[in-house]
Amino acid sequence: MMNHKETKDTKRSDELSNLIIGAAIEVHRHLGPGLLESAYEECLLINFNVPIVKQGIRRIVN
């Protein structure tokens, strides 16, 4: 098991990950299952009006 040092960057990364995952879960709750991935992506991007987050989400989805 690798032991990593908790740094400001890892904390920030964890917070950002939690924010994005939470938003994705919320979008899925509102839209429900069975839609195309692009529908979820567009709704998720509406929640994040920050260009760098949008680029990251698009990289993950694509």
N, C-alpha and C positions, 0 to 999 in steps of 0.2 A: 504494500500500500504506500502510495506516494504522499508525503507530508508536504504541503505547500504553505508558504508564508502568506498570511492574510495581508493584502496590500490595499491601498486606496483604489487601485485599478480593478482588483478582483471584486471589491465591495461594489464599486460603481457598475461593473459588468453584471454582477448578480442582481442589483436593483433594476437595471435596464431589462434583463431577462425576465424578471418577475413582472415588470410592467407590461411587457409585450405579451407574455403568456396569459396574464390576467385579461388583457384586452381581447386576445384571440378567443378565450373562453366566453367572455361576455358577448362578443359578436356571434359566436356559435349558438349561445343560448337564445339570442333574439331571432336569428334566422332559422335555426333548426338544421337538421341533417339533410343531406341529399342534393345540395346545390353544387354547382361547379366551383372549383377552387378560386376562380377569378372573382366570383361574387363575394366570397369571404375576404379576399385580398382587398378589393375596392372598399368594402365597409371598414376593414381594419385600417386602411390608409387614411380614411376620413378621421379616425380617432387620433392619428398622429400627424399633426400639421408641421412636422419638423423634417426638412429634406433629408438629413443624414439617416434618420430612422426609416423613412420611406425607402431609401436606397437599400438599406440593410434588409428590410422585409422583402423587397422585390428580389434580392439575391437569394434569400432563403427559399422563396416560393418557386422561383425559376430555377 
